[in-house]
């Protein structure tokens, strides 16, 4: 370890980022039955795997003569890295790029027992089998060449990560705006129910006790507006001027809400579409409906081409 330079560490990191991308992309492609360019970044690199491999190597150094301790160190180190990374990404982007909620013995959906067990075996495989030939190959490269390679790849990685980071933040902002519109539509539905009930046209609607999608909300609101329009035309005296003005105002707001949600989906640029497409397991508990709409928008856009 002491004979590694900064360039060596960087090249090792990039190699494992690339190998992690190959593994994840192949696994997800086979599972989904189509080619998937897996990862947070657009390029063929998964930084989590690079960080994980470097961490596995470092934490296992004191225990290289003991395979049991190497395994335990790998389980603890990699699980801690996966959890911290997952929590930070969800806090920042409001999205989980992996979700173990359906797995047994999971913790907050960020880590699970099966994954932790696999990390331990992967640590042994990496430190005792994979890293040795990679180390020989990297150490055989002339130092000046290695330095140029590390600088070139670093520039590319920083640029790609910066664009991907911005795309993830933009995606988060779009979901927040879409969810806000949905909340406004729910409040609008409740207000229309009050108007309908107050004018004795029908029994008051039972308040929703389940999560509803925007599509269902839109249909429900359209039905209420249509019903109120018919009622006003057949019994105009039952609705005062203030009530009719409020209904008209709510209708205008509803039209604006639907236009806004459509506009938000049109804001999905190149990087944001690829980010959604490359992470089919992406999930969000807080913005589940908005994320599903965006996924469908990306899928429909691709199918229409």
N, C-alpha and C positions, 0 to 999 in steps of 0.2 A: 504493500500500500504506500509506503514511504517513497518508493521510486516512481510513483505516478505524478505527472505534471498536471497543470490545469487543463492543457490540451487533451491529455489522456482521459481525464475524468469526463470532459465534455464529449469526446468521441464515444466513450463507453455509454454515456447517457443517451446519446442520439441513436446508437445501435439498438439499445434496449427499447427506446421509444418506437423505433421502426419494427422490431420484432414483435412488440406488443400490439402494434397496429395490424401486422400480418395475422397474428393469432385471433384478435378480436374480429377483424373483418371477415376472416375465413369462417369463424364460428357463427357469427350473425348471418352471413350470407347463406351458409348451409341451412341454418335454422329457418330463415325467412324464404328460402328458395329463389333469391335474387341477389345480385351483387350489391354490397353495401360498403361504402367508404366510411368505416366506423371511426368515431372519435369526436372530440370537442373541436379540434382544428381541421382545416380542410386538407392539409398535406398529410402524407403517410407517417404520422407520428402520434403516439399517445403518451404525453408527458407523465401520466400516472404510472405507467409501466416503467418508464425510465427512472423515475424517483423511487419506485418500489424496488427495482433491481439494485440500484445503488444502496438503498437502505438495507436490503437483505445482505448485501456483501459486507457492509460496514458492521452491522449488528452481529453477524455470524463470525467475524474475524477472531474474537477471543475464544470461540468454541469450535474451531475448524477440526479439531481432533476428536470431537465428540458429536456424533450424528444426532443424538437425542437433544442435546442442548442447542445444536444448530436449528433443529426443527422447531423447538419451543421459541427460540429467539425470532425466527421467521414468522411464526404465528402471531406473536405479540406485536412485533414491529410493523408488519404489513397490515394487520387488522387495525392498529392505531392510525396508520397513515390513511387507510381507506375511509375510516370513520371521520377523521378530521377533514379530509378533502371533501367528502360527501356533505358534511354539515356546512362547511364554508361555501361550497358551490350552491347548495340549496338556499342558504341565507342570502347570498348575493344575487342569484339569478332566479330564485323562486321555483326552481325546477330540479328534479332529481335525474341525473343522467344514468343512474342505475337504481333499482328499487328491489329490495329483498323482502318486501312486506308479505309476499305470498309464501316465503320460505319458512320452514320450521326453525325455531330457536334464533329468530332475528332480533336485532335491537334497533328500534326506531326505523326499520327498513333500510338502514345504512350499511349494516354488516350482518352476517349470519354465520352460523356454526359451519355449514358446509364450505363456505368461501374461506373461512379462517383455516380450516383443515387443509384445504387445497394450497393456501399460501405457504404453509409449513413444508409441504412436499416440494412445492416450486422453489423454495429457498434452497433445499438440498440439491435439487436438480440444477439450479442456476450456479451455485457456488462450487459444486463438485464436478459438474459435467459441462455446462454451457460456457461458463466464463473462461475456463482455461484455454480453449482454442481461440476464443475471441481476444483474450489477452495477448496470446502469442502473435496473432495477426496484427493487432494494433501496435504492439511494441516493435514489430518489424518494419513499420513505416518510418521513413526518415522524418526527423523532428520538424524540419521546415515545411515539408508537405503536410504533416499532421496539423501544424499550426494554421496553415492556409485553409485546410478542410474544415477545421473546427470554427474558424472565423466565418467562413462562407455559410456553413449550416446554421450557425448562431444568428446571423443576420436574417436568414430566411425564416428561422423558427420564431424570432422576435416579431417579425412583420406579420407572419401568419397568426401567431397568438394574439397580437394586438387587434387585428381585424376580427378574429373569432370572439375575442373578449367583448369588443364593441357590439358585435352582432348579438351576443347573448344578453347584453344589457338592453339592447333595443327590443329584443324578443320579450324580455321581462316587462318592459314598459308597455308594449302592445297588449300583453295579457292583463296587466293591471287596468288599462283603459277599457278593455273589453269586459272585464269583470265589473267595473264600475257602471257601465251601461246596463249590464244584466241586473244589477241591484236596483237601478233606477226603474227598470221595467217591472221588477217584482213589486216595488212600491206603487207604481202606476196601476198594476193589476188590482192591488188591494184597494186603492182609491176608487177604481171603477166598480168594484164589488160593493163598496159602501154606497155609491151613488145609485146603483141598481137596487140594493136592498132598501134604501131610504125612500125610493119612489115606488116601492111595493110591486115591482114588475116581476120579481122572482125571489125565492129564498136566498138569503145571504150565502155566498159561496164559502165553503169550509176552507180555512187557511191551509196553505200547503204544509205538509209535514215531511216532505221528501225533497231531495234535490231535483230540480228540473232543468232541462236543457233550454237554451235560448230558443231553439226551434219550437219547442212546446209552448214556451211563453209567448212567442210571436203568434202562433195559431190561436192561443187562448185570448190574447188581446184583440186580435182581429175579430174573433167571434163576439167579444163584448162590445166593440165599437159598432159592429153590424147590428147587433141586437138593440143597442141604444138608439141607433139611427132610425130603425124601424119603429121603435117605441115613440120617439119624438115626433115622427111623421104621423103616426096613428093617434097619439094622444098628446098633442103639443101643450095642452094646458097643465099636464102633470109635471112639466119641467119648466122651472123658472128661467129667466134670462141669464142669471148668474150661473146656473147649472149647465145650460147649453154652451155658454162661453168657456166654462171649465173643461167640458168634454172636448170642445174644439181645440183648446190649448193642449190638452193631453194628447189628442190625435196628432197635432203638429210636432210635439215632443217625441212621440213614438216614431214618426217618420224620420225625424232627425237621428234618433238612436239607431235605427236600422241602417241608415246611410253611414253613420259613423263606424258601426261594426264592419260593414262592407269595406269601408275605406281602410280600416286597420288591417284587414286581411290583404289588401292590395299593397300595404307597406312592406310586405315580406320581400326583401331584396335577395340577391344572389347568395350571400353568406348565410342569411337567416333561413332560407329555404333548404340549403344544404345541411345546415345544422339540424333541422327537424328531420330531414330525410336520412341523415347518417346516424341518427339516434332513435331508432324505432321504439326502444324501451323507455324513452324520456317520459317522465311522469310528474304531475303536480297536484298535490292534494288541495291546495288553496285555489288554484286556477285550472282545475281539471276540465271544466266545460270549455273555457277559452282555448286551452292547449289542444283539445280534441278538434275544435273548429279549425284551428290553424293547421293541424295535421291533415284534415280533410281538404282544406284549401290547397295545400301543397300537393296532395295526391291527385286531386281533380285537375290541377294545373298540368301535372305531368301526363295524366291520361289524355288530356285534350290535345296534346302536341302530336 
